[in-house]
Amino acid sequence: MPSITISVLKGLYTPITPYRPSSSIPEFGYPGAPKPFDYLFEYAELALNLLEISSRSLEQLNFTVTSQPKKMMMMEFPDESDTRSKARYRISGRFFKHFSNNSSIPGLKLITQDGVSWFERIMWLLVCLVGILFSSFFCWKMWLKYESSPVFTSLDSPRFPLNDNPFPAVTVCSVNKVSDKRLRLALSDPRYNNVSYSTIHKTLRYMTKLDRAIKHEHDLEQLSDFYKSENITAIELFELLKKTAPNCRDFVLDCIWQGVPDKCNDYLSIRPTDDGICCTFNGAYYSDEELGIQSKNHEPLQIDGNGYRMGLTLVLDANVNDSSVTNGKYDGFKILVQPGEHFPDVADRGFVLSPGTETFVGLKGISSIITNDAVYTVSPHRRRCVVDGEIRLEYVVRYSQSACIAECTSRKMQELCHCRPYFFRADPSMPLCDLRKYSCISEIYEELRRNGIHTCGCLPQCNDQWYEPEISQASFPGRGFNSSRTFSRLTEKLHQKPDFQYFKSNVATLHVYYKEKTSFLYKTQVYYGIENFIAAVGGILSLGLGLSFIGIIELAYYLFFRCYIPLLSASREQSSEDSSEDPLPLSYRLDNDNRSFVSSKTTPNSSTSNLAEARLGHLATNQGNIKMVEIALDQ
């Protein structure tokens, strides 16, 4: 029995016309049997099948037989780049066909199944593509819904009992920012001997209303240079503003809390705002050591009744004859009603209280609470609100959106202007802004007033309290005012008998109270959670592709274990073999009975019937450099 040796040659041979027998391999020994040389083609094909099994498949091998009587055959290898490219396409096609024929996804097997016409293949391919597009589109819509509206706030009860509801903070800012008498008294200080009344008047106008500083850089620089030459600092100018501003006890003639006079004086505190120095009732604790301001520390007042007798009553004196610097073209006050922890941006949100009027501010309380613990698992930017303790501010104990914007504005001013205004708290090392910087901080303040929510990214609170005011007014004082207890108290405090005209021109009365015994309660809960998203996507995939959870696992299993792992192993083996300088040749024994290859380190000189041997060298290691394979027959 002859043995066959298949060896790899690195040289380049000229191929001749390929030849391939159509008959199968017959048994040796009968009369007329083909010569052993004819079996080379069958053995070579089996060798190539072995290469495919070993993940070293080649797209095409051209078998050529030399015309010389050396009983030798040449096999030409294609170019490396062309071979690998075609091999990838062929392997991908085989993977897809194998998966389609065994997948539980309907329609796939009809694309690759044998015996199916091209028309049917194309039709089912289009059906599958339409199903993929349909499922992808609606799954994307569900994802957008999941991302954009995971929670929602709805009205839980329009008649929620008013039990121990927190009373709001009431900030009162006089339109008269500077008392003329106090300013003239302050200018008698020797430090201000060279400062004229008009100069300090102009300075305080800029300090009490920021928008006046816009487009007045030259004037502000001149004032700043003047005070620098006089050794008057920004802190001293603020102290002058604080001394000359109307004091809370000066313009609050009478204060009544839940029907008890003078009880609310303990809850009045000075507070710097963007509208100058103001007074706040029931505000949150405020402290600024650098400016020497500290409010009274007390628990927020609560209320469980309705009507103006169960709320706050203030009698305010505008004292219009003692005005020097004003912030409006009218007399009176600006009032802001809001939760105590909010920043008092009076300039934007306050309403006007005119002298000679009695104003009733009936509040409708509105609360928002979280009723579902699943809301806490949703990220703040998706739920669009902040839960308690989730974000901590540097200068405020309890988070609020307005306080967040105020801190953000203060940081922007510190970064760009290198100072901070007196109504924003900041790092103690940051200096107070002098007049030269007022143009800078006013521009930043105006910009963030318009776009602060988007620029700073401050979200509202999930658990929040706010108020809807209903404001009504009447003429004050009325005909029966002279016989009221309020008139008696005011006469005693003013140490004189005020006439009707003085009250009409200077005094205003404010009532702040809950209008009803109930309030609105809103609840925040999960609207579209992860379980809703999974259920929706599962239904869409089932409708569009007939795909189930098991089908998804099947697809993932096939891609990972049947495609990725074998290719990764073959790639690592190839890299390992490429790094070897002189790999040992491989030899295989072909068993003609069971058509299987058995590895062997040695090649026998002869064998029994139906046995032949094929020996391959360098074939598995250097495919890129191999051009020809020589198959020789040993007699």
GUROTI-425375 format. One record per residue (C-alpha): x, y, z. Coordinates in steps of 0.5 Angstrom, whole numbers, padded with zeros to 4 digits. Example, Ala and Ser with C-alpha at 12.3 -4.5 7.8 and 13.67 -1.06 7.14 Angstrom:
2
+-------+-------+-------+
:  east : north :    up :
+-------+-------+-------+
:  0025 : -0009 :  0016 :
:  0027 : -0002 :  0014 :
+-------+-------+-------+
***
This chain:
635
+-------+-------+-------+
:  east : north :    up :
+-------+-------+-------+
:  0000 :  0000 :  0000 :
:  0003 :  0007 : -0002 :
:  0004 :  0012 :  0003 :
:  0002 :  0020 :  0001 :
:  0006 :  0026 :  0004 :
:  0003 :  0033 :  0004 :
:  0008 :  0038 :  0005 :
:  0008 :  0045 :  0005 :
:  0013 :  0049 :  0000 :
:  0014 :  0056 :  0001 :
:  0016 :  0057 : -0006 :
:  0012 :  0060 : -0012 :
:  0010 :  0054 : -0017 :
:  0006 :  0055 : -0024 :
:  0000 :  0052 : -0023 :
: -0003 :  0048 : -0029 :
: -0010 :  0046 : -0031 :
: -0014 :  0043 : -0025 :
: -0017 :  0036 : -0025 :
: -0022 :  0033 : -0020 :
: -0025 :  0026 : -0021 :
: -0032 :  0025 : -0020 :
: -0032 :  0018 : -0018 :
: -0031 :  0016 : -0011 :
: -0025 :  0012 : -0008 :
: -0026 :  0005 : -0010 :
: -0023 : -0001 : -0006 :
: -0015 : -0003 : -0007 :
: -0014 : -0010 : -0011 :
: -0019 : -0011 : -0016 :
: -0018 : -0011 : -0023 :
: -0018 : -0005 : -0027 :
: -0018 : -0001 : -0020 :
: -0015 :  0007 : -0021 :
: -0008 :  0008 : -0019 :
: -0006 :  0010 : -0012 :
: -0004 :  0017 : -0015 :
: -0012 :  0018 : -0017 :
: -0013 :  0018 : -0010 :
: -0009 :  0024 : -0008 :
: -0015 :  0029 : -0010 :
: -0020 :  0026 : -0005 :
: -0014 :  0026 :  0000 :
: -0013 :  0033 : -0001 :
: -0020 :  0035 :  0000 :
: -0021 :  0031 :  0006 :
: -0014 :  0035 :  0009 :
: -0018 :  0042 :  0007 :
: -0024 :  0040 :  0011 :
: -0019 :  0038 :  0017 :
: -0017 :  0046 :  0016 :
: -0024 :  0048 :  0016 :
: -0025 :  0044 :  0022 :
: -0019 :  0047 :  0026 :
: -0022 :  0054 :  0024 :
: -0016 :  0055 :  0019 :
: -0021 :  0055 :  0013 :
: -0019 :  0057 :  0006 :
: -0024 :  0060 :  0001 :
: -0021 :  0056 : -0005 :
: -0015 :  0052 : -0007 :
: -0013 :  0050 : -0014 :
: -0011 :  0043 : -0015 :
: -0006 :  0042 : -0020 :
: -0002 :  0036 : -0023 :
:  0005 :  0036 : -0026 :
:  0006 :  0033 : -0033 :
:  0012 :  0030 : -0030 :
:  0013 :  0023 : -0028 :
:  0014 :  0025 : -0021 :
:  0007 :  0023 : -0018 :
:  0007 :  0030 : -0015 :
:  0001 :  0035 : -0014 :
:  0001 :  0042 : -0013 :
: -0004 :  0046 : -0009 :
: -0004 :  0054 : -0010 :
: -0006 :  0058 : -0004 :
: -0010 :  0065 : -0005 :
: -0007 :  0072 : -0003 :
: -0008 :  0072 :  0005 :
: -0012 :  0079 :  0005 :
: -0017 :  0076 :  0000 :
: -0017 :  0069 :  0003 :
: -0019 :  0072 :  0010 :
: -0024 :  0077 :  0007 :
: -0028 :  0071 :  0004 :
: -0027 :  0067 :  0010 :
: -0030 :  0072 :  0014 :
: -0036 :  0072 :  0009 :
: -0037 :  0065 :  0009 :
: -0036 :  0064 :  0016 :
: -0042 :  0069 :  0018 :
: -0046 :  0066 :  0013 :
: -0046 :  0059 :  0016 :
: -0047 :  0062 :  0023 :
: -0053 :  0066 :  0020 :
: -0056 :  0059 :  0017 :
: -0054 :  0055 :  0023 :
: -0058 :  0060 :  0027 :
: -0064 :  0061 :  0023 :
: -0065 :  0053 :  0022 :
: -0065 :  0052 :  0029 :
: -0068 :  0059 :  0032 :
: -0075 :  0059 :  0035 :
: -0076 :  0066 :  0032 :
: -0081 :  0065 :  0026 :
: -0079 :  0067 :  0019 :
: -0072 :  0066 :  0020 :
: -0071 :  0059 :  0018 :
: -0075 :  0061 :  0011 :
: -0070 :  0065 :  0009 :
: -0064 :  0060 :  0009 :
: -0068 :  0053 :  0009 :
: -0066 :  0049 :  0003 :
: -0071 :  0048 : -0002 :
: -0074 :  0055 : -0001 :
: -0075 :  0059 : -0008 :
: -0071 :  0066 : -0008 :
: -0078 :  0070 : -0008 :
: -0080 :  0067 : -0002 :
: -0073 :  0068 :  0001 :
: -0074 :  0075 : -0001 :
: -0081 :  0076 :  0002 :
: -0079 :  0073 :  0009 :
: -0073 :  0077 :  0009 :
: -0077 :  0084 :  0008 :
: -0082 :  0081 :  0013 :
: -0077 :  0080 :  0018 :
: -0074 :  0087 :  0016 :
: -0081 :  0091 :  0017 :
: -0081 :  0087 :  0024 :
: -0074 :  0089 :  0026 :
: -0076 :  0097 :  0024 :
: -0083 :  0096 :  0027 :
: -0080 :  0094 :  0034 :
: -0074 :  0098 :  0034 :
: -0078 :  0105 :  0033 :
: -0083 :  0103 :  0038 :
: -0078 :  0101 :  0043 :
: -0074 :  0107 :  0042 :
: -0081 :  0111 :  0044 :
: -0082 :  0107 :  0050 :
: -0075 :  0109 :  0052 :
: -0076 :  0116 :  0051 :
: -0082 :  0116 :  0055 :
: -0078 :  0112 :  0061 :
: -0073 :  0117 :  0061 :
: -0077 :  0123 :  0060 :
: -0083 :  0122 :  0065 :
: -0081 :  0117 :  0070 :
: -0085 :  0120 :  0075 :
: -0091 :  0125 :  0076 :
: -0095 :  0129 :  0080 :
: -0102 :  0129 :  0081 :
: -0107 :  0132 :  0086 :
: -0109 :  0127 :  0091 :
: -0114 :  0132 :  0095 :
: -0116 :  0139 :  0094 :
: -0119 :  0138 :  0102 :
: -0113 :  0136 :  0106 :
: -0114 :  0138 :  0113 :
: -0110 :  0145 :  0115 :
: -0107 :  0141 :  0121 :
: -0100 :  0145 :  0124 :
: -0099 :  0147 :  0117 :
: -0092 :  0152 :  0117 :
: -0094 :  0159 :  0116 :
: -0090 :  0163 :  0111 :
: -0084 :  0168 :  0111 :
: -0087 :  0175 :  0110 :
: -0081 :  0180 :  0108 :
: -0083 :  0187 :  0108 :
: -0078 :  0192 :  0104 :
: -0079 :  0199 :  0104 :
: -0079 :  0203 :  0098 :
: -0075 :  0208 :  0102 :
: -0069 :  0205 :  0102 :
: -0065 :  0211 :  0106 :
: -0067 :  0215 :  0112 :
: -0066 :  0222 :  0110 :
: -0065 :  0224 :  0118 :
: -0060 :  0218 :  0119 :
: -0056 :  0219 :  0113 :
: -0055 :  0227 :  0115 :
: -0053 :  0224 :  0122 :
: -0048 :  0219 :  0119 :
: -0045 :  0224 :  0115 :
: -0043 :  0228 :  0121 :
: -0038 :  0222 :  0122 :
: -0031 :  0225 :  0121 :
: -0029 :  0219 :  0116 :
: -0034 :  0223 :  0111 :
: -0032 :  0230 :  0112 :
: -0030 :  0230 :  0105 :
: -0036 :  0226 :  0102 :
: -0042 :  0230 :  0100 :
: -0049 :  0229 :  0100 :
: -0050 :  0228 :  0093 :
: -0044 :  0223 :  0092 :
: -0046 :  0219 :  0098 :
: -0053 :  0219 :  0095 :
: -0051 :  0217 :  0088 :
: -0047 :  0211 :  0092 :
: -0053 :  0208 :  0096 :
: -0057 :  0209 :  0089 :
: -0053 :  0204 :  0086 :
: -0052 :  0199 :  0092 :
: -0060 :  0198 :  0093 :
: -0061 :  0197 :  0086 :
: -0057 :  0193 :  0082 :
: -0060 :  0194 :  0075 :
: -0058 :  0202 :  0076 :
: -0050 :  0200 :  0075 :
: -0051 :  0197 :  0068 :
: -0048 :  0201 :  0063 :
: -0045 :  0206 :  0068 :
: -0038 :  0203 :  0068 :
: -0035 :  0210 :  0068 :
: -0039 :  0213 :  0074 :
: -0038 :  0207 :  0078 :
: -0030 :  0207 :  0077 :
: -0030 :  0215 :  0079 :
: -0034 :  0213 :  0085 :
: -0029 :  0207 :  0087 :
: -0023 :  0211 :  0086 :
: -0026 :  0217 :  0090 :
: -0027 :  0212 :  0096 :
: -0020 :  0209 :  0095 :
: -0017 :  0216 :  0096 :
: -0021 :  0217 :  0102 :
: -0019 :  0210 :  0105 :
: -0027 :  0208 :  0105 :
: -0028 :  0201 :  0104 :
: -0034 :  0197 :  0101 :
: -0035 :  0194 :  0108 :
: -0035 :  0201 :  0111 :
: -0040 :  0203 :  0105 :
: -0045 :  0197 :  0107 :
: -0045 :  0199 :  0115 :
: -0047 :  0206 :  0112 :
: -0053 :  0203 :  0108 :
: -0055 :  0199 :  0114 :
: -0055 :  0205 :  0119 :
: -0059 :  0209 :  0114 :
: -0064 :  0204 :  0112 :
: -0071 :  0204 :  0116 :
: -0070 :  0200 :  0122 :
: -0076 :  0194 :  0123 :
: -0078 :  0197 :  0129 :
: -0079 :  0204 :  0126 :
: -0084 :  0202 :  0120 :
: -0087 :  0197 :  0124 :
: -0092 :  0201 :  0128 :
: -0096 :  0195 :  0130 :
: -0095 :  0187 :  0130 :
: -0101 :  0182 :  0131 :
: -0100 :  0175 :  0131 :
: -0106 :  0170 :  0132 :
: -0110 :  0176 :  0135 :
: -0104 :  0177 :  0140 :
: -0101 :  0184 :  0140 :
: -0093 :  0185 :  0140 :
: -0092 :  0177 :  0140 :
: -0089 :  0177 :  0133 :
: -0084 :  0182 :  0135 :
: -0079 :  0176 :  0137 :
: -0080 :  0174 :  0130 :
: -0078 :  0180 :  0126 :
: -0071 :  0180 :  0123 :
: -0066 :  0184 :  0119 :
: -0065 :  0181 :  0112 :
: -0060 :  0184 :  0106 :
: -0064 :  0182 :  0100 :
: -0063 :  0184 :  0092 :
: -0068 :  0190 :  0094 :
: -0064 :  0193 :  0100 :
: -0064 :  0192 :  0107 :
: -0071 :  0189 :  0109 :
: -0075 :  0186 :  0115 :
: -0077 :  0179 :  0115 :
: -0082 :  0175 :  0119 :
: -0082 :  0168 :  0121 :
: -0076 :  0167 :  0116 :
: -0070 :  0162 :  0116 :
: -0064 :  0163 :  0120 :
: -0059 :  0168 :  0117 :
: -0052 :  0169 :  0119 :
: -0047 :  0173 :  0116 :
: -0041 :  0174 :  0121 :
: -0037 :  0179 :  0116 :
: -0043 :  0184 :  0115 :
: -0045 :  0183 :  0123 :
: -0052 :  0180 :  0121 :
: -0055 :  0175 :  0125 :
: -0063 :  0173 :  0125 :
: -0066 :  0171 :  0131 :
: -0066 :  0163 :  0131 :
: -0073 :  0160 :  0132 :
: -0077 :  0154 :  0130 :
: -0082 :  0156 :  0124 :
: -0089 :  0158 :  0126 :
: -0095 :  0154 :  0125 :
: -0102 :  0155 :  0124 :
: -0108 :  0150 :  0125 :
: -0114 :  0156 :  0123 :
: -0116 :  0160 :  0118 :
: -0118 :  0167 :  0118 :
: -0114 :  0174 :  0118 :
: -0115 :  0174 :  0126 :
: -0111 :  0167 :  0126 :
: -0106 :  0170 :  0122 :
: -0101 :  0176 :  0122 :
: -0103 :  0183 :  0122 :
: -0098 :  0189 :  0121 :
: -0099 :  0196 :  0121 :
: -0093 :  0199 :  0117 :
: -0091 :  0207 :  0117 :
: -0088 :  0209 :  0110 :
: -0086 :  0216 :  0113 :
: -0085 :  0219 :  0106 :
: -0083 :  0225 :  0109 :
: -0076 :  0222 :  0111 :
: -0074 :  0219 :  0104 :
: -0067 :  0220 :  0101 :
: -0066 :  0214 :  0096 :
: -0072 :  0210 :  0094 :
: -0073 :  0204 :  0089 :
: -0079 :  0206 :  0085 :
: -0084 :  0212 :  0083 :
: -0089 :  0210 :  0088 :
: -0089 :  0210 :  0096 :
: -0090 :  0204 :  0100 :
: -0087 :  0197 :  0101 :
: -0086 :  0191 :  0097 :
: -0088 :  0185 :  0100 :
: -0086 :  0178 :  0099 :
: -0090 :  0171 :  0102 :
: -0086 :  0165 :  0101 :
: -0083 :  0159 :  0105 :
: -0078 :  0161 :  0110 :
: -0072 :  0157 :  0107 :
: -0073 :  0161 :  0100 :
: -0068 :  0166 :  0098 :
: -0072 :  0173 :  0098 :
: -0072 :  0175 :  0091 :
: -0076 :  0181 :  0093 :
: -0074 :  0185 :  0087 :
: -0077 :  0180 :  0082 :
: -0083 :  0177 :  0086 :
: -0086 :  0182 :  0091 :
: -0092 :  0186 :  0090 :
: -0093 :  0193 :  0092 :
: -0097 :  0195 :  0098 :
: -0099 :  0203 :  0098 :
: -0100 :  0207 :  0104 :
: -0107 :  0209 :  0105 :
: -0110 :  0202 :  0104 :
: -0111 :  0196 :  0108 :
: -0109 :  0189 :  0104 :
: -0112 :  0182 :  0105 :
: -0107 :  0177 :  0103 :
: -0111 :  0170 :  0103 :
: -0107 :  0164 :  0102 :
: -0109 :  0157 :  0099 :
: -0104 :  0152 :  0102 :
: -0101 :  0147 :  0097 :
: -0096 :  0142 :  0099 :
: -0093 :  0136 :  0095 :
: -0090 :  0130 :  0098 :
: -0087 :  0123 :  0096 :
: -0092 :  0117 :  0097 :
: -0088 :  0112 :  0093 :
: -0081 :  0110 :  0096 :
: -0080 :  0108 :  0089 :
: -0079 :  0115 :  0087 :
: -0072 :  0115 :  0091 :
: -0069 :  0110 :  0086 :
: -0070 :  0115 :  0080 :
: -0064 :  0119 :  0079 :
: -0066 :  0127 :  0080 :
: -0065 :  0129 :  0073 :
: -0070 :  0124 :  0071 :
: -0075 :  0125 :  0076 :
: -0074 :  0133 :  0076 :
: -0074 :  0134 :  0083 :
: -0070 :  0133 :  0089 :
: -0071 :  0130 :  0095 :
: -0069 :  0132 :  0102 :
: -0062 :  0131 :  0104 :
: -0060 :  0129 :  0097 :
: -0057 :  0136 :  0095 :
: -0053 :  0140 :  0101 :
: -0052 :  0147 :  0100 :
: -0047 :  0151 :  0103 :
: -0050 :  0156 :  0106 :
: -0057 :  0154 :  0107 :
: -0059 :  0148 :  0112 :
: -0065 :  0146 :  0108 :
: -0065 :  0146 :  0100 :
: -0070 :  0150 :  0096 :
: -0069 :  0152 :  0088 :
: -0069 :  0159 :  0090 :
: -0063 :  0158 :  0095 :
: -0060 :  0154 :  0090 :
: -0060 :  0159 :  0084 :
: -0058 :  0164 :  0090 :
: -0051 :  0160 :  0091 :
: -0050 :  0159 :  0084 :
: -0051 :  0166 :  0082 :
: -0046 :  0168 :  0088 :
: -0041 :  0163 :  0085 :
: -0041 :  0166 :  0078 :
: -0040 :  0173 :  0081 :
: -0034 :  0170 :  0085 :
: -0031 :  0167 :  0079 :
: -0032 :  0172 :  0074 :
: -0032 :  0179 :  0079 :
: -0027 :  0176 :  0084 :
: -0032 :  0179 :  0090 :
: -0039 :  0178 :  0092 :
: -0045 :  0183 :  0094 :
: -0047 :  0184 :  0101 :
: -0054 :  0180 :  0100 :
: -0051 :  0174 :  0098 :
: -0047 :  0169 :  0103 :
: -0040 :  0167 :  0100 :
: -0033 :  0164 :  0103 :
: -0030 :  0169 :  0108 :
: -0024 :  0170 :  0104 :
: -0028 :  0173 :  0098 :
: -0028 :  0181 :  0099 :
: -0034 :  0185 :  0099 :
: -0035 :  0188 :  0092 :
: -0033 :  0195 :  0091 :
: -0037 :  0200 :  0086 :
: -0032 :  0198 :  0081 :
: -0035 :  0191 :  0081 :
: -0042 :  0193 :  0081 :
: -0043 :  0193 :  0073 :
: -0040 :  0186 :  0073 :
: -0044 :  0183 :  0078 :
: -0050 :  0187 :  0076 :
: -0049 :  0184 :  0069 :
: -0049 :  0177 :  0072 :
: -0055 :  0178 :  0076 :
: -0059 :  0180 :  0070 :
: -0057 :  0174 :  0066 :
: -0058 :  0169 :  0071 :
: -0065 :  0172 :  0073 :
: -0067 :  0170 :  0066 :
: -0063 :  0163 :  0065 :
: -0061 :  0161 :  0072 :
: -0065 :  0155 :  0072 :
: -0062 :  0152 :  0066 :
: -0055 :  0155 :  0067 :
: -0055 :  0153 :  0075 :
: -0059 :  0146 :  0074 :
: -0063 :  0147 :  0080 :
: -0069 :  0143 :  0081 :
: -0075 :  0144 :  0085 :
: -0076 :  0140 :  0091 :
: -0080 :  0134 :  0091 :
: -0083 :  0135 :  0098 :
: -0085 :  0142 :  0098 :
: -0090 :  0148 :  0100 :
: -0092 :  0154 :  0097 :
: -0098 :  0159 :  0097 :
: -0103 :  0162 :  0092 :
: -0104 :  0169 :  0095 :
: -0111 :  0172 :  0094 :
: -0110 :  0179 :  0095 :
: -0116 :  0184 :  0096 :
: -0115 :  0192 :  0098 :
: -0119 :  0197 :  0102 :
: -0118 :  0204 :  0103 :
: -0115 :  0206 :  0110 :
: -0117 :  0209 :  0115 :
: -0124 :  0208 :  0115 :
: -0129 :  0212 :  0119 :
: -0129 :  0207 :  0125 :
: -0122 :  0207 :  0125 :
: -0121 :  0212 :  0131 :
: -0125 :  0208 :  0136 :
: -0121 :  0202 :  0134 :
: -0116 :  0198 :  0139 :
: -0111 :  0199 :  0134 :
: -0112 :  0207 :  0134 :
: -0111 :  0207 :  0141 :
: -0104 :  0203 :  0141 :
: -0101 :  0207 :  0135 :
: -0103 :  0213 :  0139 :
: -0099 :  0211 :  0145 :
: -0093 :  0208 :  0140 :
: -0093 :  0215 :  0136 :
: -0093 :  0219 :  0143 :
: -0098 :  0224 :  0139 :
: -0105 :  0224 :  0136 :
: -0104 :  0222 :  0129 :
: -0109 :  0226 :  0124 :
: -0113 :  0222 :  0119 :
: -0109 :  0225 :  0113 :
: -0102 :  0222 :  0116 :
: -0105 :  0215 :  0116 :
: -0108 :  0216 :  0109 :
: -0101 :  0219 :  0106 :
: -0096 :  0214 :  0110 :
: -0100 :  0208 :  0114 :
: -0102 :  0201 :  0111 :
: -0104 :  0195 :  0114 :
: -0103 :  0188 :  0112 :
: -0106 :  0182 :  0114 :
: -0103 :  0175 :  0112 :
: -0107 :  0169 :  0113 :
: -0110 :  0162 :  0111 :
: -0116 :  0163 :  0107 :
: -0119 :  0156 :  0108 :
: -0119 :  0150 :  0113 :
: -0116 :  0146 :  0108 :
: -0110 :  0146 :  0103 :
: -0109 :  0142 :  0096 :
: -0104 :  0136 :  0097 :
: -0100 :  0134 :  0091 :
: -0097 :  0127 :  0091 :
: -0091 :  0125 :  0087 :
: -0090 :  0118 :  0085 :
: -0087 :  0113 :  0080 :
: -0091 :  0114 :  0073 :
: -0087 :  0110 :  0068 :
: -0082 :  0105 :  0072 :
: -0077 :  0100 :  0070 :
: -0082 :  0094 :  0070 :
: -0087 :  0098 :  0066 :
: -0081 :  0099 :  0061 :
: -0079 :  0092 :  0061 :
: -0087 :  0090 :  0060 :
: -0088 :  0095 :  0054 :
: -0081 :  0093 :  0050 :
: -0083 :  0085 :  0051 :
: -0090 :  0086 :  0048 :
: -0087 :  0090 :  0042 :
: -0082 :  0085 :  0041 :
: -0087 :  0079 :  0041 :
: -0092 :  0083 :  0037 :
: -0086 :  0085 :  0032 :
: -0081 :  0079 :  0032 :
: -0085 :  0074 :  0036 :
: -0079 :  0074 :  0040 :
: -0080 :  0072 :  0048 :
: -0075 :  0072 :  0053 :
: -0073 :  0065 :  0052 :
: -0071 :  0067 :  0045 :
: -0067 :  0073 :  0047 :
: -0063 :  0068 :  0052 :
: -0062 :  0064 :  0046 :
: -0060 :  0069 :  0041 :
: -0055 :  0071 :  0047 :
: -0053 :  0064 :  0048 :
: -0051 :  0063 :  0040 :
: -0047 :  0069 :  0039 :
: -0043 :  0068 :  0045 :
: -0042 :  0061 :  0046 :
: -0042 :  0059 :  0038 :
: -0039 :  0065 :  0035 :
: -0035 :  0069 :  0040 :
: -0032 :  0064 :  0044 :
: -0029 :  0060 :  0038 :
: -0027 :  0066 :  0034 :
: -0023 :  0068 :  0040 :
: -0020 :  0062 :  0042 :
: -0018 :  0061 :  0034 :
: -0015 :  0068 :  0034 :
: -0011 :  0067 :  0041 :
: -0008 :  0060 :  0038 :
: -0007 :  0063 :  0031 :
: -0003 :  0069 :  0035 :
:  0001 :  0064 :  0039 :
:  0003 :  0060 :  0033 :
:  0005 :  0066 :  0029 :
:  0010 :  0068 :  0035 :
:  0013 :  0061 :  0034 :
:  0020 :  0061 :  0030 :
:  0020 :  0054 :  0028 :
:  0014 :  0050 :  0029 :
:  0014 :  0043 :  0029 :
:  0010 :  0040 :  0022 :
:  0004 :  0036 :  0024 :
:  0002 :  0029 :  0021 :
: -0005 :  0026 :  0020 :
: -0007 :  0019 :  0019 :
: -0013 :  0018 :  0014 :
: -0017 :  0012 :  0016 :
: -0020 :  0010 :  0010 :
: -0026 :  0006 :  0014 :
: -0028 :  0011 :  0018 :
: -0026 :  0017 :  0014 :
: -0022 :  0020 :  0020 :
: -0016 :  0024 :  0022 :
: -0011 :  0021 :  0027 :
: -0005 :  0025 :  0029 :
:  0002 :  0022 :  0029 :
:  0009 :  0024 :  0030 :
:  0012 :  0019 :  0025 :
:  0010 :  0017 :  0018 :
:  0010 :  0009 :  0017 :
:  0014 :  0007 :  0011 :
:  0008 :  0003 :  0009 :
:  0001 :  0001 :  0012 :
: -0004 : -0005 :  0011 :
: -0010 : -0004 :  0006 :
: -0015 :  0002 :  0006 :
: -0009 :  0006 :  0010 :
: -0006 :  0012 :  0007 :
: -0002 :  0018 :  0011 :
: -0002 :  0025 :  0010 :
:  0003 :  0030 :  0013 :
:  0002 :  0037 :  0013 :
:  0008 :  0042 :  0015 :
:  0007 :  0049 :  0016 :
:  0000 :  0050 :  0014 :
: -0003 :  0051 :  0020 :
:  0002 :  0057 :  0022 :
:  0004 :  0061 :  0016 :
: -0002 :  0062 :  0012 :
:  0000 :  0069 :  0010 :
:  0007 :  0066 :  0007 :
:  0005 :  0060 :  0004 :
:  0004 :  0060 : -0003 :
:  0004 :  0052 : -0005 :
:  0003 :  0046 : -0002 :
:  0006 :  0040 : -0005 :
:  0003 :  0033 : -0005 :
:  0008 :  0027 : -0007 :
:  0006 :  0020 : -0007 :
:  0011 :  0015 : -0004 :
:  0011 :  0008 : -0008 :
+-------+-------+-------+
***
